[in-house]
Amino acid sequence: MRKHHNRLYYGRFRHKTEFKIPGSLMFYPTTDDYLSTIKERYPDHPDMHYLSEFVMQNRKTMKFRFQDRKAIFYSDQRLAQ
């Protein structure tokens, strides 16, 4: 039986949010240390700062994947909005 990658969507995290981000693989690996070094490397990109800070603050309340040119977040309704 194949693994079903949408199992997060039907369990605890019922809302799936997808964003098209051209450089989304730049955030991989998603450890806190690496995300903080991204903020140091690119001081003139506020969008990258915001996304890395968002991931670090909400890591416990959501699941996420960076895949090809997409960022996929599984979360509750409040965080999805």
TISE-23425 format. One record per atom (N, C-alpha, C): atom name; x, y, z. Coordinates in steps of 0.001 Angstrom, whole numbers. Each point is the difference from the previous one (the first is absolute). Example, Ala and Ser with C-alpha at 12.3 -4.5 7.8 and 13.67 -1.06 7.14 Angstrom:
REM TISE-23425
rec a N&px 13190&py -5690&pz 7800
rec a CA&px -890&py 1190&pz 0
rec a C&px 900&py 1200&pz 0
rec a N&px -350&py 1050&pz -720
rec a CA&px 820&py 1190&pz 60
rec a C&px -770&py 1090&pz 730
//
This chain:
REM TISE-23425
rec a N&px 840&py -1178&pz 0
rec a CA&px -840&py 1178&pz 0
rec a C&px 883&py 1238&pz 0
rec a N&px -343&py 950&pz -837
rec a CA&px 803&py 1208&pz -98
rec a C&px -318&py 965&pz 1129
rec a N&px 999&py 791&pz 354
rec a CA&px -238&py 1014&pz 1029
rec a C&px -859&py 1114&pz -571
rec a N&px -855&py 518&pz 829
rec a CA&px -893&py 1057&pz -439
rec a C&px 483&py 1311&pz 611
rec a N&px 513&py 904&pz -822
rec a CA&px 602&py 1217&pz 518
rec a C&px -1026&py 1003&pz 512
rec a N&px -1279&py -215&pz -250
rec a CA&px -1020&py 925&pz 484
rec a C&px -556&py -395&pz 1360
rec a N&px 617&py -924&pz 688
rec a CA&px -540&py -417&pz 1280
rec a C&px 31&py 1130&pz 1027
rec a N&px 916&py 962&pz -136
rec a CA&px 17&py 1154&pz 884
rec a C&px -1248&py 854&pz -199
rec a N&px -487&py 11&pz -1223
rec a CA&px -1145&py 831&pz -333
rec a C&px -1273&py -493&pz 669
rec a N&px -123&py -1298&pz 209
rec a CA&px -1226&py -542&pz 568
rec a C&px 70&py -219&pz 1498
rec a N&px 1124&py 177&pz 598
rec a CA&px 140&py -242&pz 1421
rec a C&px -149&py 1259&pz 827
rec a N&px 1032&py 334&pz 711
rec a CA&px -13&py 1136&pz 916
rec a C&px 3&py 1336&pz -741
rec a N&px 678&py 64&pz -1116
rec a CA&px 134&py 1234&pz -768
rec a C&px -952&py -70&pz -1197
rec a N&px -1138&py 625&pz 99
rec a CA&px -1058&py -178&pz -994
rec a C&px 48&py 989&pz -1152
rec a N&px 858&py 978&pz 60
rec a CA&px 37&py 1010&pz -1057
rec a C&px 1351&py -44&pz -707
rec a N&px -66&py -76&pz -1301
rec a CA&px 1197&py -78&pz -833
rec a C&px 122&py 1306&pz -778
rec a N&px 1169&py 629&pz 88
rec a CA&px 233&py 1265&pz -682
rec a C&px 1233&py -151&pz -871
rec a N&px -135&py 324&pz -1274
rec a CA&px 1128&py -109&pz -930
rec a C&px 367&py 1383&pz -527
rec a N&px 1300&py 249&pz -86
rec a CA&px 503&py 1242&pz -560
rec a C&px 1018&py -334&pz -1073
rec a N&px 0&py 776&pz -1072
rec a CA&px 1033&py -142&pz -1023
rec a C&px 1147&py 934&pz 356
rec a N&px 1120&py -577&pz 371
rec a CA&px 1182&py 769&pz 364
rec a C&px 1144&py -508&pz -866
rec a N&px 520&py 819&pz -927
rec a CA&px 1027&py -491&pz -927
rec a C&px 1253&py -536&pz 682
rec a N&px 471&py 594&pz 1063
rec a CA&px 1225&py -466&pz 645
rec a C&px -248&py -738&pz 1288
rec a N&px -1040&py -812&pz 46
rec a CA&px -387&py -623&pz 1264
rec a C&px 1005&py -1050&pz 481
rec a N&px 742&py -604&pz -919
rec a CA&px 971&py -1010&pz 435
rec a C&px 1211&py 622&pz 694
rec a N&px 94&py 1320&pz -24
rec a CA&px 1063&py 678&pz 715
rec a C&px -159&py -163&pz 1516
rec a N&px -1221&py -259&pz 462
rec a CA&px -271&py -131&pz 1428
rec a C&px 267&py -1409&pz 534
rec a N&px 460&py -898&pz -840
rec a CA&px 265&py -1371&pz 427
rec a C&px 1461&py -143&pz 367
rec a N&px 386&py -564&pz 1079
rec a CA&px -753&py -632&pz 1089
rec a C&px -646&py 1050&pz 889
rec a N&px -1065&py -352&pz 653
rec a CA&px -801&py 978&pz 726
rec a C&px 286&py -1&pz 1492
rec a N&px 1230&py -184&pz 387
rec a CA&px 346&py 98&pz 1413
rec a C&px 41&py 1466&pz 398
rec a N&px -133&py 247&pz 1288
rec a CA&px 19&py 1381&pz 479
rec a C&px 1348&py 664&pz -259
rec a N&px 1084&py -762&pz 114
rec a CA&px 1329&py 564&pz -253
rec a C&px 142&py 447&pz -1449
rec a N&px -464&py -817&pz -922
rec a CA&px 125&py 352&pz -1405
rec a C&px -898&py 1181&pz -367
rec a N&px -1202&py 46&pz 566
rec a CA&px -892&py 1115&pz -290
rec a C&px 545&py 1313&pz 546
rec a N&px 679&py -55&pz 1129
rec a CA&px 608&py 1223&pz 526
rec a C&px 1208&py 425&pz -840
rec a N&px 728&py -955&pz -595
rec a CA&px 1105&py 394&pz -882
rec a C&px -513&py 590&pz -1308
rec a N&px -1187&py -409&pz -447
rec a CA&px -602&py 621&pz -1183
rec a C&px -267&py 1478&pz 269
rec a N&px -475&py 296&pz 1202
rec a CA&px -264&py 1386&pz 346
rec a C&px 1286&py 822&pz 24
rec a N&px 1107&py -621&pz 380
rec a CA&px 1287&py 712&pz 22
rec a C&px 575&py 159&pz -1408
rec a N&px -165&py -997&pz -842
rec a CA&px 565&py 48&pz -1357
rec a C&px -696&py 1004&pz -904
rec a N&px -1307&py 139&pz 168
rec a CA&px -783&py 866&pz -885
rec a C&px -675&py 1101&pz 814
rec a N&px 745&py 998&pz 418
rec a CA&px -594&py 1036&pz 857
rec a C&px -958&py 933&pz -737
rec a N&px 58&py 47&pz -1330
rec a CA&px -839&py 936&pz -742
rec a C&px -1236&py -654&pz -623
rec a N&px -382&py -1190&pz 467
rec a CA&px -1196&py -695&pz -496
rec a C&px -986&py -191&pz 1154
rec a N&px -919&py 935&pz 212
rec a CA&px -918&py -110&pz 1147
rec a C&px -996&py -1150&pz -126
rec a N&px -333&py -421&pz -1223
rec a CA&px -934&py -1120&pz -156
rec a C&px 607&py -1307&pz 492
rec a N&px 1282&py -189&pz -249
rec a CA&px 679&py -1204&pz 480
rec a C&px 114&py 18&pz 1517
rec a N&px 208&py 1178&pz 561
rec a CA&px 53&py 131&pz 1456
rec a C&px -1347&py -364&pz 607
rec a N&px -1065&py 496&pz -616
rec a CA&px -1335&py -254&pz 528
rec a C&px -351&py -1488&pz -57
rec a N&px 309&py -652&pz -1114
rec a CA&px -332&py -1422&pz -136
rec a C&px 817&py -857&pz 960
rec a N&px 1266&py 290&pz 145
rec a CA&px 816&py -791&pz 923
rec a C&px -427&py 232&pz 1447
rec a N&px -363&py 1222&pz 350
rec a CA&px -478&py 281&pz 1351
rec a C&px -1350&py -664&pz 246
rec a N&px -866&py -17&pz -1010
rec a CA&px -1302&py -653&pz 108
rec a C&px 157&py -1499&pz 248
rec a N&px 905&py -630&pz -712
rec a CA&px 223&py -1438&pz 172
rec a C&px 563&py -289&pz 1386
rec a N&px 936&py 824&pz 457
rec a CA&px 597&py -236&pz 1319
rec a C&px -1012&py 199&pz 1123
rec a N&px -874&py 986&pz -101
rec a CA&px -967&py 268&pz 1063
rec a C&px -1132&py -1012&pz 33
rec a N&px -436&py -490&pz -1153
rec a CA&px -1182&py -873&pz -65
rec a C&px 338&py -1455&pz -299
rec a N&px 1199&py -409&pz 261
rec a CA&px 425&py -1364&pz -308
rec a C&px -825&py -1042&pz 744
rec a N&px -400&py 295&pz 1220
rec a CA&px -741&py -971&pz 817
rec a C&px -1468&py -104&pz -396
rec a N&px -547&py 1033&pz -634
rec a CA&px -1435&py 10&pz -289
rec a C&px -322&py -293&pz -1455
rec a N&px 994&py -356&pz -802
rec a CA&px -254&py -299&pz -1410
rec a C&px 1031&py -991&pz -515
rec a N&px -297&py -576&pz -1129
rec a CA&px 952&py -818&pz -747
rec a C&px 170&py 662&pz -1354
rec a N&px 1164&py -146&pz -594
rec a CA&px 247&py 684&pz -1257
rec a C&px 945&py -804&pz -861
rec a N&px -62&py 282&pz -1307
rec a CA&px 901&py -608&pz -974
rec a C&px 399&py 1068&pz -997
rec a N&px 1255&py -20&pz -385
rec a CA&px 468&py 817&pz -1109
rec a C&px 301&py -973&pz -1124
rec a N&px -773&py 91&pz -1074
rec a CA&px 95&py -972&pz -1075
rec a C&px 46&py 733&pz -1330
rec a N&px 1064&py -187&pz -741
rec a CA&px 218&py 619&pz -1294
rec a C&px -178&py 1514&pz 113
rec a N&px -1057&py 555&pz -552
rec a CA&px -242&py 1439&pz 90
rec a C&px -1177&py 326&pz 898
rec a N&px -382&py -912&pz 863
rec a CA&px -1152&py 196&pz 866
rec a C&px 405&py -101&pz 1460
rec a N&px -693&py 757&pz 808
rec a CA&px 79&py -133&pz 1447
rec a C&px -1384&py -434&pz 459
rec a N&px -90&py -1136&pz 667
rec a CA&px -1278&py -568&pz 401
rec a C&px -49&py -19&pz 1524
rec a N&px -1037&py 614&pz 558
rec a CA&px -170&py 72&pz 1446
rec a C&px -1280&py -709&pz 389
rec a N&px 73&py -880&pz 997
rec a CA&px -1155&py -674&pz 568
rec a C&px -190&py 581&pz 1396
rec a N&px -1176&py 576&pz 276
rec a CA&px -188&py 652&pz 1289
rec a C&px -1481&py 44&pz 354
rec a N&px -308&py 671&pz 1107
rec a CA&px -1390&py 193&pz 364
rec a C&px -555&py 1217&pz -753
rec a N&px -1265&py 287&pz 219
rec a CA&px -656&py 1051&pz -781
rec a C&px 547&py 1376&pz 324
rec a N&px 299&py 269&pz 1256
rec a CA&px 496&py 1320&pz 394
rec a C&px 1329&py 318&pz -661
rec a N&px 898&py -953&pz -9
rec a CA&px 1321&py 221&pz -591
rec a C&px -62&py 25&pz -1522
rec a N&px -929&py -724&pz -581
rec a CA&px -131&py -17&pz -1454
rec a C&px -503&py 1331&pz -544
rec a N&px -792&py 708&pz 787
rec a CA&px -516&py 1274&pz -467
rec a C&px 1027&py 1075&pz 203
//
